[in-house]
């Protein structure tokens, strides 16, 4: 491929993905975007062209020159000439392909690695920490049943996965995806500032639990005890009303 482009005097940028640690993830993403499993996988000014044969033939019949002369476009994530939508990537192979939301009661959502997947991928010290919905102000007021769990690298603190069960889980997971894809650390999240009375506070509570597990366990016990007392008082009041 390089010889062809050099011969034609065409400037190009290339990435040797087999030299990268995330080669498998890149190949899976490219397959989903372009329906092409092989390399080279050529793009011209944001448009997907294809492999070597496609590029050779496009150069021969003038299509390549037309693409080079056209305006640059933003790559849309799929090849409109070959498919209407990208193929679905197997999350067991690439857990970072997309977030998953399950619209049940309660909602459930996740993005990134589980603790078992982190160990399988070679992380020497993966850990997890969680926050109960009832530990947050919004949870206490509106929806106490649920949890947010963060999976992270115990050595670097980088968040590797987010798992949520509870109200608005399918919305909250997109913030979790931002944490994972941008390699935010537990300290980043614990030191963040979140608007009052929002479920996003749960991410900070979980991060603080990662930094001080003993204090987190005590906080959860206290939250459970307080909630039990509140339920008991509510039942007593309802009984008196009857």
N, C-alpha and C positions, 0 to 999 in steps of 0.2 A: 504493500500500500504506500509506504513512504517513498519507494522508488518511483512509483507512478506520479505522485504529487510533486516530487522533486523534479521529475522530467518535464512536467507541465508548468513548473514555476509557480505552483500554488502554495501560498503560505498556510500553515496549519499548526494546530496545537494537538498534542496527543497525550494520553494517560495510559501508562502500562499498568493495568489494574492487577495483573498477576504479581506485581511487586508490592501490593498494598495488603495490609492486614484485613481490610474489609472488602476484599475482592468478591467474596461470595455474595455479600449484601448488595454490592454494586451490580453484579450480574443479574441478580433477582429483580432489582429495581428496573434495570434496562429492559429485561424481558417483559415486565409488566407494562412499561411505557411503549415499547416498540414492537412487541411480539417476535423479537429476534433473540435467539439464545447464543449465537456465535459472535466472535470478534474477528476482524475489526467491526465496530459499529459506528458508522460515520454520520455526522451531522454537519450540515452546511448552513451557516447563518441562522441557526436555531431550528432548521427543518431536518427531519430525519431522512437520510438517503438510503442507508442499508449497509450491506457488507461489501467485500471486495468486488464480487461480480457486479453488484449494483453500481458501484462507483466506476468500475472499468467501462461498463456499458453506457453509463451516463456521460462519461467523458467522450466516448466514441460517437454518440449520437447528438451531442451538444447540450444535453440536459444539465450537465454539471456547470457549464459556463452560464447558462440561464439562471441557475440557482445562485451562483456567485455574484451575478449582476443584480439580483433582486435585493430588496430591503431586508434587513435583519428582522426576524420575528422572535417573539418569546416562545420558548418551547412549552407546549401545552400539556405535556405528560403522556401524549399518545400520538400515533401516526394516523391522521385522519384518512389517508388513502387506503389504509389496510384494515382499520377497525373503528368501531364507534366508541368503544370504551376500553380502558386498559384491562388486561386479564387480572384476576384475583390472585395475589401471591399467597402461598401457603405460609401462615404465620409460624408454623413449627420450624420452618427454614429461616424465615426472616421476621422476627417479632417486632421489628421497627417499621414494617411496611405501612401500617395505618393503625389508628386507634379503633378499638372495638367497643360498641355500646349495645347493651341488651335492654330493651324497653319492657321490663317486667316490673312487678311491684314486690320488693323495691327494685330500683334500677341497678344495673351492674355495668362496669366499664373497666377496661384496662389498656395499658400501652407499655411496651418494652418487656423486660425480662422478669420472670419469676425467680425466686431464690434458687430453685433447682436448675433453671436454665443458666443462671449466672455461674453456678458451680461447674456446669457442663462446659461452659465456654472458657473455662480456665481462670476465673477470678479466684484468687487464693483466700480472700476473706470477705465474701459477700454477707451482708446483713440486711435485716428488715426492721422497720419501726412503724407503729401505727397510731392513729388517733381515732377515738370514738366520736361519733356525731354529738353525743350528749356532753362532750367536753367543750364544745364551742357554744357561744351564746346563741347563735341562730339555731343550732341543734336543740338546745334546751327549750327554746321557745316554739319552734315549728316542727322539728322532725328529729327526735332523739335516737332513732334506730338506724345505725349504719356505721361504716368505718372507712378510713383512708389508710392505705398501707404503702409505704415507700420501700423499695428494694434499692440498696446502694452498695457501693464498693467501700468496705470498711477501712481500706488503706488510704484512699484518696477522698472519700466522701461523695464522689460523683453519683448522682441518682441514675439508676439503671432501669427502673420500672416503677409504674404507679398502678395501683389496683384499688377500685372504689366500689362499695356497695352502699346504696342509700339514695335519698332524694337528690335529683339533679346530677347523678353520677355521669350521665351521658354528656352533660355540659362541662362538668368539672374536669373530665379527662383531657380536654384540650389544653388546659393549663398544665396538667401532668405531662402531656406530650412535649410541651415547650421546655419543661425542666429537663427531660431526658435528651431531647435532640440538641439542646444547647449546652449539655454537660454541666448543668447547675449542680452545685454541691449542697450537702446538708447544711453547711454553715451559711451558704447564700440564702437558703429558704428560711432558716431559723432567724436570720438577721433582717429579713424583709419586713416591709410595712404593708399591712392589709386593711382594707376598709372594714369598718365595724359592722357587725351583724351580717357577715357573709360566710358561706361555707368554705371560702378559700382560706379562712383562718385555720382550717383543719390541716392544711399542708404544713403550716408553721408549727402547729402542735405536734405533728408527727416528726418533723425535723428535730424539734427540741427533745422529743422522746428518744431519738437516735443518739443525741449528745449526752443525755442523762437518763438511761433506762430505769434506774431505781426510782427516781423522782416521777417518771412517767407512770410506773406501776402504781405508786401511791396515789397519783392524781386520778387514775382510772378507778381505783378502789373507792376513793372519796366520791367521785362522780356517780358511781354505781350505788353507793350507800345513800347519797342525797336523793337520787332518782327513786330509789325504793321507798324512802320516807315520803317523798312527794306523792307517789302512787298510793301509798297507804292512807295518807291524809285525804286524797281525792276520793278514794273508795268510802272512807268514813263519812265524808260530806254527802256523797251520793246516797249513802244508806240513810242518813238523817233526813234527806229530802223525800225519800220514799215513805 
